[in-house]
Amino acid sequence: MKGRANGGARLRVEGGRAVRRLRRIRDLMTGRMDSALTEALLGQLEATKEGAWLAMAMIGGEVGRTGAHEQMRAIEHLGDEERARLVDELKTALVTPIDREDLFRLSRSIDDVLDSLRDFVRESHLYRVPDQIRFTPLLDQVIVGIDALENSVRDLASRPSAVVQDALEAKKAGGAIRRMYQYEISRIFSGELTADAMKQRELVRRLEIVGVSIGDAADAIADGAMKR
């Protein structure tokens, strides 16, 4: 019985792979790109934006630090699953919207955004810094940047000419986050360097890393679009 069950499972896996191959051949013959890749990227971005909204809810007091920490683990798992799906699809994709290397860079940078948001929530849980509402403008720009990246990924297939402009909007959001970080560091260092002040420095540094990763993602998709 066990052998039959294993045999049935193998047949289902092989059948699924055959369907994916046929779909890709169809897309190649009709000049369409592999939609599974963009779907995986959008899945990553959806999980990342969910993480950003969770961080926003946490600093606003709508979600407790402990609850946010637990929820973020589930969100990170979803993002990791979508990244794994993209890597798996890249191995056999016949047609890609941009170069494989740029797709991998883009996916890795999106993963870095989510990882840094996870670290922000985790460290907030550990440090218990008061008055975190001041981080709202930085998280606002994080969401703006993720939205712009979503637009650029959607435009890869439907409006390739708009991809670079979308990426530029994401790049601007990343730059705004880094400027806000500099002002926050200046404010922190202009006062007494208490333990709470140093904890704030660590949290705002996490958001600055998010801004850098959004900029890296924007560069990856813009570079890929310019090569087409």
N, C-alpha and C positions, 0 to 999 in steps of 0.2 A: 504493500500500500504506500509506503514511504517513497519507494522508487517511482511509482506512478505520479505521486504528488509533485516530486521534484521534476519529473519529466514534463508535467503539465505547466509548471512554473517556467521552465526553460522555453517551452513553446510560446508562452505568452510574451516573454521577454524578446524572443527572436521575432515574433509577429509584430511587436511594437517597433522594433528596429526596422523591419521591412517596410512598415507603413511610413516611418520617417524618411527612409531612403526614397520611396516613391514620391513623397511630397516634395522632397528636395529636387528630384529629377524634373517633376512638373514645374517647379519654380524656375529651374534653370532654363527649361525649354520655352517658358513664357516670358523670360526676362525679369522675373520677380526675385527679390532677395529673400533669404531665409528669415522668415518672421519669428521663428523660435528664438533667435538670438536677441532681437529687439524686445521680445516678450520677457526674456530672462532679465535683461537690463532694466526694463520697466518694473519688474517684480522687485529687483534690488532697490530701486529708487523709491518704490512704494513703502518698503520696509524701513528705509532710511528716513523718509519723511514722517512715518509713524513714530520713529524714535525721536525725531526733533519735536513733534507735537507733545510727546510724552514728557520730554525735558521741559517744555514750556508749561505744561500743566503742573509739573512738580514745583517749579520755581514760583508759580502763581498760587500754590497751596491747594490746588484742586485734587492733586494726588499726593499722598504722603511719600516721603523719601524711601521708606522700606518697600512700599507697594510699587513705586516706580522702578526701584532696583530689580524687583522680581519680574515685573512686566518687561523690562528691557532685555532680560535674558531670552524671553520667548521671541521678541522682535528680532534680536540678533540671530537667533536660530533660523528664522524665516529668511533673513538676508543671506545667510551662509548657504541655505538650500538653493536659493536663486543663483548665487554665484557658482555653486557646484554644477547647476544645470547648464549655465552658460559655458563653463569650461568643457563639459561633456559634449555639448552641441558643437563647439568649435572643432572638436576632433574629427567630425564627419561632415561638417557643413560644406556644401558645394559652392554656394554663393554667399558672400558676406557683405553687409552694407558698407563697411570700411575695412581696411587691412586688419588681419587677425591680431597683429601686435598691438594696434591701437585699441581694438575692442578689449583685449586683455588688460591694457593699461587703464582704460576707462572703468572696467569692472573692478579692478584692484583699488582705484582711487575712491570709487563709491563705497567699497568695503571699508576703506580707511575712514571715511566720513562717519559711517555707522559705528565703527570701533571707537572713535574718539567721543561720539555722543554717549556710547555705553560707559566710557571712562568718566565722563562728566557726571553722569547720573550716579555711578558707583561711588565716586569721590565725594559727591554731595551727600550721599548716604553716610559715608564714613566721617566726613569732617563736620557736618552739622553747622555749616556757616549760616548765620542769620542774614536776613534782608537780601535774598538772592534775586529778588524781582528786578534788580538793577541789570541783570544779564538779559532781560527781555529784548532790547534792541539787537543784541548779537544773534540771539536765536531767531528773531524776525528775519534777519538777513540770511541765516542758514536756510530757512524755509524758502525764501526768494530764490536762493541759489539752486536748491533742489528742484524747485518748479521749473527753472530755466533749463536745467539738465534734462528733465522729463520732456520738455518741449523739443529739445534738440534731438533726443532719441526718437521721438515720434516722427520728427521731420526727416529722419534719415531715409525713409522709404517714400513718404508722400511729398515732401518739399525739400529736397537736398540743398537747394540754394539758400534756405533759411537756417541751416544748421549752424553756420559760423556766427550768425547774428545771435542766435539763441545761446551759443557757447560764450559769446562776449558778455551777455547779460549775467551768466553764471560767474564769469571771471570778475565782473564788477562787484557782484555780491561777496565773493571771496575777498576782494580787496577792501571792501567796506568793513568786513569783519576784522581784518588785520589792523585797520586804522583805529577801530573802536578798542581793540586790544591795547594798542599803544596808549590811548587816552586813559584806559583803566589802569594800566601799569603806572602811568604818571601819577594818577590820583592816589594809588596805593602807596607809592614810594614817597609821596609828599607828606604823608602822615606818620604816625608812630608805627613801627614795624612790629606789631603784636602777632601772636600766634594766629588770630583770626585773619589778620591782614595777609599773612603768608598763605593761609588756606585759600583766601580769595584769589591770590595770585595764581595758585595751581589750577583753580577752576577756570579762570579766564584764559589761562594758557591752553587748556583743553579746547576751548571754543576757537582759539586762534589756530590751532592745528586743524580743526574742522574747516576753517576758511582756506587754509593752504591746500587741503585735500580737494575742496570744491574747485579751486583754481586748477589743480592738476587734472581733474576730470574734464574740465572745460578745455584744457590744452589738448588732451588725448582725442576728444571727439572733433575738435577743430582741425587738428593735424590730419586726422583720418579723412575728414571731409575735403580738405584742400588737395589731397593726393588723388582724389577720384577723377 
